[in-house]
Amino acid sequence: MGGLLTLPEAAAQLRRPINTLRHWRYVGTGPASFRVGRRVMYREEDLTAWVEVQRRAEQVPA
């Protein structure tokens, strides 16, 4: 099983405020997340994949 990150850990890894990740989760635009009980969790590989998609989107010529 890959590493699991809490919301604050994922925010720190992405260098974004916790509220930004909460907003992304609400609107469905951020990295994949799930709940374990009351806690929101992120898989490290999901964060890495999401960052890669964002990076590729920036490289698409207009």
Beta strands, then each sheet from edge to edge (+ up, - down):
strand 1: 4-6
strand 2: 34-36
strand 3: 39-43
sheet 1: 1+ 3- 2+
end
